Amino acid sequence: MYDASLWQPSADRSILQRRAQLLKAIRAFFEARDVMEVDTQCLSLGSITDPHIEVLTSHTRSQGQDLTYYLQTSPEFAMKRLLCAGSGSIYQLGKVFRAEEMGRRHSIEFTLLEWYRVSFDHWQLMDEIQGLLSVLLGDDTLTCERLSYQMAFLRHLGFDPFTATLCQLQESAHEHTEYGLQENDRDTLLELLFSSVVEPAIGQDRPCFVHSYPASQAALAKTHRDETGLWVAARFELYWQGMELANGYHELTDAKEQAKRFGEDKETRGQMGLATRQFDERLISALEHGLPDCAGVALGVDRLLMLMCGKSDIAEVLPFAHARA
């Protein structure tokens, strides 16, 4: 509800100063590495396919046409179109929007750092993220832990997520969350167990990269066989003190495979009874032209600032949180 008396900032001046310093340091980091800053649109005529992320929309009338624009949940598709057009390595600092529940770690509008490094794989990108954190935290000795998805489950749940039976996953989900016995989708159960049991336990002493997710959770990443023969996604997520900070991939460059995954997402959305929306098919056209081999990652700036300042609520690091916007 709108309250005109809520005019003051939700973050105090010292936090706003830390925020300004953080943004300046991020830009200096990439300038030193000759990575170009870009500034893509917030509104697009096409949107993402992910059935688990809902977007904000804006309806307008222009030149006699009724138009629906989607606010970006990430600048990923626009940045990949730039990469296909020959931009070279690029980064972006900007606002993104997601129609989700607001809470201590979530805001409907937040600041995202996203970057793509041409000729990098996901292992090299993890190295660069560690370098960025070392600079931002002023700690030259910082080393991030690297933990495979398989090992994370073995360590914190006691079973292998790749070989566990559906029944075992259901029982474990019921034991730890009181849900799961009626769920028949393996990935949904794995995600439930990861978020409720694994995520709160990792990255407590130092940031932790979880990598080599099941191939079925590849999203926009390449897939490959690891050293043990498992078919895995070239994907990682970064966790620190129980909070997800970043999500990265060795990017999928195959237009046909990407179109196939878009189609599967569309089918899933239909089965879930979700509203239809115009998917960004221009990304497929760009991929057909050719995406250079690259790795990309998105990092939540507000969450990073929360950790740096010892804050437990995202509202404390935003100039005006949602209730004061």
C-alpha atoms as one frame of an Amber mdcrd trajectory, in Angstrom:
protein
   0.000   0.000   0.000   1.229   3.459  -0.900   2.158   5.599   2.105   3.306
   9.158   1.363   5.074   9.402   4.733   7.639   6.764   3.697   9.937   9.195
   1.890  13.253   8.475   3.596  15.821   5.971   2.240  15.779   2.410   3.532
  19.624   2.296   3.560  21.655   4.689   5.668  24.259   7.009   4.162  27.243
   4.788   5.063  25.697   1.871   3.150  24.971   4.090   0.168  28.642   5.120
   0.198  29.693   1.443   0.285  27.326   0.795  -2.619  28.876   3.593  -4.681
  32.373   2.311  -3.897  31.362  -1.233  -4.877  29.992  -0.157  -8.268  33.125
   1.915  -8.912  35.412  -1.011  -8.010  33.497  -3.400 -10.271  33.851  -1.051
 -13.233  37.557  -0.570 -12.541  38.065  -4.352 -12.422  36.621  -4.852 -15.900
  38.216  -1.760 -17.378  41.615  -3.123 -16.344  40.790  -6.319 -18.248  39.531
  -4.512 -21.368  35.993  -5.858 -20.971  33.522  -3.403 -22.491  30.551  -2.128
 -20.494  27.213  -2.297 -22.328  23.786  -0.947 -21.447  20.970  -2.964 -23.018
  17.242  -2.268 -22.852  15.073  -2.940 -19.798  11.968  -3.454 -21.967  11.756
  -6.129 -24.645   9.069  -7.435 -27.005  10.274 -10.981 -26.251  10.867 -12.737
 -22.950  12.480 -15.751 -21.292  11.113 -19.286 -21.390  11.992 -20.424 -17.848
   8.796 -21.835 -16.285  10.078 -21.050 -12.788  10.591 -17.294 -13.285   7.709
 -14.901 -13.823   8.197 -11.550 -15.523   6.700  -8.107 -15.115   4.842  -6.798
 -18.163   3.871  -3.376 -19.474   1.008  -2.839 -21.901   0.854   0.237 -24.119
  -0.497   1.481 -27.425   1.858   2.922 -30.022   1.289   3.837 -33.677  -2.125
   2.206 -33.616  -0.876  -1.089 -32.157  -1.447  -2.672 -28.766   1.970  -3.758
 -27.515   3.169  -5.881 -24.615   6.663  -5.234 -23.302   8.482  -7.482 -20.849
  10.833  -6.075 -18.238  14.110  -7.977 -18.362  14.749 -10.598 -15.683  18.353
 -10.601 -16.895  20.151  -8.866 -19.774  21.361 -12.290 -20.972  19.508 -12.571
 -24.280  20.337  -9.001 -25.350  23.987  -9.436 -24.369  24.231 -12.699 -26.317
  22.851 -10.920 -29.378  25.674  -8.391 -28.975  28.185 -11.231 -28.699  26.812
 -12.776 -31.906  27.254  -9.369 -33.581  30.951  -9.317 -32.642  31.052  -7.234
 -29.453  33.803  -9.262 -27.794  33.860  -9.730 -23.998  31.257  -7.528 -22.310
  29.722  -6.775 -18.925  26.643  -4.942 -17.674  25.629  -3.404 -14.347  21.941
  -2.663 -14.234  18.436  -3.137 -12.899  16.460  -6.306 -13.535  12.936  -7.259
 -12.505  11.205 -10.447 -11.387   7.599 -10.979 -10.364   8.307 -13.016  -7.251
   7.630 -12.901  -3.544   9.567 -10.165  -1.772  11.504 -10.999   1.351  14.803
 -10.643   3.188  16.789 -11.757   0.123  14.401 -10.908  -2.693  13.272  -7.651
  -4.243  11.023  -7.187  -7.261  13.753  -4.895  -8.666  17.437  -5.521  -8.034
  20.904  -4.795  -9.396  22.658  -7.479 -11.419  26.229  -7.734 -12.654  26.386
  -9.940 -15.727  29.399 -10.597 -17.893  30.548 -12.801 -20.778  34.127 -13.752
 -21.540  34.898 -14.886 -25.082  37.129 -18.002 -25.269  36.604 -18.757 -21.541
  35.092 -21.957 -20.192  33.266 -22.130 -16.857  36.449 -23.124 -14.978  38.275
 -20.004 -16.173  35.266 -17.883 -15.306  35.287 -19.265 -11.756  38.928 -18.142
 -11.522  37.940 -14.638 -12.625  35.066 -14.449 -10.149  37.468 -15.390  -7.374
  39.767 -12.613  -8.569  36.896 -10.112  -8.545  35.867 -11.084  -5.019  39.470
 -10.794  -3.844  39.582  -7.200  -5.127  36.150  -6.232  -3.794  36.786  -7.740
  -0.367  40.386  -6.520  -0.177  41.645 -10.043   0.500  44.501 -11.263  -1.705
  44.460 -14.657   0.047  40.828 -15.457  -0.763  40.295 -18.900  -2.287  36.840
 -20.218  -3.072  35.934 -23.846  -2.441  34.894 -25.935  -5.443  32.395 -28.705
  -4.820  30.690 -30.894  -7.402  26.902 -31.227  -7.233  27.379 -34.940  -6.625
  29.793 -34.404  -3.734  27.539 -31.754  -2.187  24.725 -34.312  -1.924  27.004
 -37.065  -0.674  28.437 -34.782   2.013  25.211 -33.236   3.278  22.509 -35.791
   2.437  24.468 -39.036   2.275  23.419 -40.230  -1.181  24.387 -39.772  -4.833
  21.866 -37.553  -6.673  22.686 -39.245  -9.992  21.933 -42.795  -8.845  19.288
 -42.273  -6.142  15.899 -43.803  -6.921  12.773 -41.681  -7.210  11.475 -43.316
  -4.039  14.670 -42.414  -2.176  14.399 -38.794  -3.285  10.741 -38.623  -2.268
  11.446 -40.056   1.181  14.418 -37.757   1.734  12.394 -34.706   0.667   9.595
 -35.735   3.036  12.085 -36.260   5.876  13.748 -32.878   5.484  10.910 -30.678
   4.242   7.628 -32.532   4.916   6.976 -32.402   1.180   7.856 -34.680  -1.686
   5.892 -37.917  -1.364   3.479 -36.886  -4.130   6.174 -35.320  -6.364   7.282
 -37.497  -9.287   9.756 -35.174 -11.003  13.384 -35.934 -10.113  14.705 -32.442
 -10.759  11.982 -30.830  -8.648  12.886 -33.140  -5.756  16.610 -32.515  -6.207
  16.075 -28.752  -6.256  13.913 -28.985  -3.131  16.590 -30.968  -1.287  19.399
 -28.726  -2.491  17.674 -25.501  -1.428  16.501 -26.790   1.934  19.472 -28.910
   3.064  22.600 -28.315   0.962  22.401 -24.566   0.323  22.232 -23.513   4.005
  25.250 -25.711   4.832  27.799 -24.689   2.199  30.005 -21.637   1.811  29.960
 -20.749   5.488  33.670 -20.080   5.985  34.469 -19.023   2.417  32.594 -18.716
  -0.881  31.822 -22.067  -2.513  31.313 -22.922  -6.186  28.961 -25.842  -6.789
  29.557 -27.231 -10.281  28.740 -30.126 -12.617  24.955 -30.111 -12.202  22.841
 -32.886 -13.769  22.518 -32.418 -17.527  18.733 -32.111 -17.071  19.412 -28.854
 -15.184  21.593 -27.375 -17.927  19.283 -24.429 -18.764  21.497 -22.362 -21.115
  24.719 -24.313 -20.535  26.648 -26.842 -22.576  26.645 -30.445 -21.403  29.533
 -32.914 -21.330  30.785 -36.089 -19.681  32.914 -35.527 -16.599  35.995 -37.544
 -15.627  33.793 -40.280 -14.098  31.580 -40.597 -17.187  28.569 -38.719 -15.776
  26.646 -36.538 -18.219  26.685 -33.115 -16.548  25.996 -29.458 -17.250  28.893
 -27.021 -17.633  27.223 -24.872 -15.012  28.099 -23.521 -11.586  26.512 -21.548
  -8.794  28.335 -19.538  -6.142  27.232 -19.662  -2.503  28.462 -17.731   0.479
  27.123 -18.020   4.014  24.079 -19.899   2.784  23.172 -17.339   0.111  23.267
 -17.845  -3.664  25.376 -15.088  -5.204  25.971 -16.083  -8.823  24.945 -18.499
 -11.556  27.256 -19.189 -14.494  27.630 -21.351 -17.607  29.926 -22.420 -20.370
  27.351 -21.060 -22.781  25.336 -23.183 -25.175  26.066 -22.081 -28.752  23.901
 -24.619 -30.639  20.819 -22.818 -32.020  18.888 -26.045 -32.669  19.473 -27.347
 -29.160  18.505 -23.975 -27.669  15.290 -23.919 -29.724  14.548 -27.456 -28.509
  14.977 -26.375 -24.873  12.751 -23.349 -25.465  10.076 -25.688 -26.820  10.349
 -27.958 -23.792  10.005 -24.959 -21.488   6.931 -23.798 -23.394   5.371 -27.245
 -23.020   6.152 -27.263 -19.286   4.577 -23.842 -18.854   1.435 -25.130 -20.543
   1.296 -28.186 -18.279   1.682 -25.909 -15.248  -1.175 -23.695 -16.422   1.041
 -20.617 -16.665   0.240 -17.613 -18.832   1.584 -17.641 -22.393   4.121 -15.022
 -23.428   6.189 -14.161 -26.479   9.538 -15.903 -26.182  12.600 -14.042 -27.451
  13.066 -15.906 -30.720  15.578 -13.257 -31.794  18.075 -15.055 -29.586  17.661
 -18.169 -31.747  18.236 -16.075 -34.876  21.376 -14.643 -33.312  22.637 -18.112
 -32.349  22.067 -19.257 -35.925  24.368 -16.425 -36.999  26.936 -17.673 -34.482
  27.704 -17.194 -30.789  31.448 -17.293 -30.065  32.659 -19.852 -27.552  32.245
 -18.083 -24.213  31.324 -18.360 -20.560  28.905 -16.064 -18.751  27.740 -15.371
 -15.226  25.187 -13.229 -13.387  25.993 -11.995  -9.875  23.568 -10.332  -7.468
  25.130  -7.018  -6.433  22.654  -6.284  -3.638  23.250  -9.691  -2.037  27.009
  -9.241  -2.266  26.687  -5.858  -0.578  24.547  -7.452   2.149  27.353  -9.891
   2.938  30.036  -7.210   2.790  28.086  -4.993   5.218  26.818  -7.747   7.511
  23.161  -7.053   6.707  20.439  -9.691   6.830  17.741  -7.890   4.840  18.100
  -6.669   1.246  16.063  -3.570   2.146  19.010  -2.372   4.241  21.261  -2.006
   1.176  18.739  -0.508  -1.270  18.265   3.270  -1.530  14.493   2.728  -1.499
  13.209  -0.776  -0.842   9.866  -1.887  -2.334   7.724  -0.407   0.469   9.373
   3.001  -0.110   9.748   2.890  -3.892
